[in-house]
């Protein structure tokens, strides 16, 4: 076996990014079985400094425990771009990254390890020095830190990238010594680390686990053997290091090198090894799914093993590329799933049964059965209904509920139902009731002078969606832009959404859609027709109007306007033309034949409470005859408030 087997050629990263790993050295491993102890939720992910980065356990048999774990631990590492604190440059200084950023990476890896049932206590960027083997052709100083070697390696990857050809000779497990930025330390980290190009930090750790692009469009033989994943899930590993270059443009995309090889003194001894599947048994966030499923175990021989995957109805899932492999980490069986088992998005839970037979090895079970249930990690399926009278007097009434399992807290929000008579026109009075979800330097609200080619749409101001730049480091391409209306709408029969718009410099590769959600943002559906640019050279000279049907709903509907680009098509950006009216301008947004929910008051309910007292105090205003109210319960897990449950509508009776 060649311990430095290289990965396959990747595409140009200006359109997508492909992570890849090295396989260095060999070690004997021992694994753990899934822990029975549940992770205890309650930490608010809004403050990553307060969230631990190791020592986790989670009960994968509890859907709500997995939801809490996702919210408080996985998402605590989001926003790492603001904490990277990189001190280097692209002319030769690898620099360092901040301790907070390193903690983000450490937390992300231990999240995966806990979910897969192995020790979730690996440390990153300690004082550990590099691993040096006798057969290594290049040897750095024995005092070189893993973290320093990884930083040097990550810089070497980015400095040797040729945007025009898409080639990068530094993405190699044995990089040539003539490369820019080469050093024995950089060589050592290349040889003994996972390598990612186009991503960095926690996102690189996720892509190492998934082993394919988020689009699933590019893979390689290396990816299909899940080498990156198997190194990160090496159960007896205790000490890793991350090297990161955040990048600055499509010409210098970000890079990551994760030093994964352990020295003998860094390996733990695990007395009772167990199987480590990915995705693991139990509830599993579908967004982390991969078409390459795997099972590994110390001492196992999968050469004669057979695997069968069935769905909930007992139908077999077609499998491809079923292979046993011993090259990376523990011996493993890897197979490629298809169809519903390979999804990265799902609304409804999708359970799959896995049965593997023909396993050999001393003290190793010959077969294994387990169930994987892919879930949407933002969707709570617990019963959040409130039950009680639909008509009550001005003194109110009590409404019963069942507290969801493992809930940190629950609250009830009261809403008064009133006719929708608002118009959103971006004016200062009243202030726009929108959520700005754009990223970049352009303003969402612009004035008439900003729109010089036609003046204001209506009044002095309007909303503008455009593309900030041709390459966003997080989106790894052109970042979509959007804004959302804050109104909670209850569309009736024949309801409409109406607005005016004017296309600035908006190419045929630029698109605006309006989308609606009635489940708190878990899923969005397009309403009406898409508005597309018509010319690369001209802007509209007059206003247009749009009128879209709003399907009737008994649950509150939120609306958003989303602007996105067709891949590889030319677009205008604010960065390239800051003084020109690029994108699309939107104004005079309103709905007809609809009601809105006006929030009253939210009340947290004590742990022992089994009913909610609806009255003037909890409503936040007097209850008057003829008023229509709606009550909704929501649940907090992992520091996150999940969307409201079903509305309970209440009418205040007339005397």
Secondary structure as UniProt FT lines:
FT   TURN            3..4
FT   TURN            13..15
FT   STRAND          18..21
FT   TURN            45..46
FT   HELIX           48..50
FT   TURN            60..61
FT   HELIX           63..69
FT   HELIX           70..74
FT   HELIX           75..77
FT   TURN            78..79
FT   HELIX           80..82
FT   TURN            90..91
FT   HELIX           99..115
FT   TURN            116..117
FT   STRAND          123..124
FT   TURN            134..135
FT   TURN            142..143
FT   HELIX           146..159
FT   TURN            163..165
FT   TURN            169..170
FT   TURN            173..174
FT   TURN            177..178
FT   TURN            180..181
FT   HELIX           184..191
FT   STRAND          193..197
FT   HELIX           201..210
FT   TURN            214..215
FT   HELIX           221..224
FT   TURN            225..226
FT   HELIX           227..232
FT   TURN            235..236
FT   STRAND          239..245
FT   STRAND          255..259
FT   HELIX           264..266
FT   STRAND          276..278
FT   STRAND          282..285
FT   HELIX           286..288
FT   STRAND          292..296
FT   TURN            298..299
FT   TURN            303..304
FT   STRAND          306..311
FT   TURN            312..313
FT   STRAND          319..325
FT   STRAND          332..337
FT   HELIX           339..342
FT   STRAND          350..357
FT   TURN            362..363
FT   STRAND          368..375
FT   TURN            377..378
FT   STRAND          391..392
FT   TURN            394..395
FT   STRAND          397..400
FT   TURN            405..406
FT   STRAND          409..419
FT   STRAND          434..436
FT   STRAND          445..447
FT   HELIX           448..451
FT   TURN            452..454
FT   STRAND          461..465
FT   TURN            473..476
FT   STRAND          481..485
FT   STRAND          488..503
FT   TURN            508..509
FT   STRAND          510..517
FT   TURN            520..521
FT   STRAND          525..532
FT   STRAND          544..549
FT   STRAND          557..565
FT   TURN            567..568
FT   TURN            574..576
FT   TURN            578..579
FT   STRAND          584..605
FT   TURN            607..608
FT   STRAND          611..614
FT   HELIX           616..619
FT   TURN            625..626
FT   STRAND          628..637
FT   TURN            638..639
FT   STRAND          640..641
FT   STRAND          648..652
//
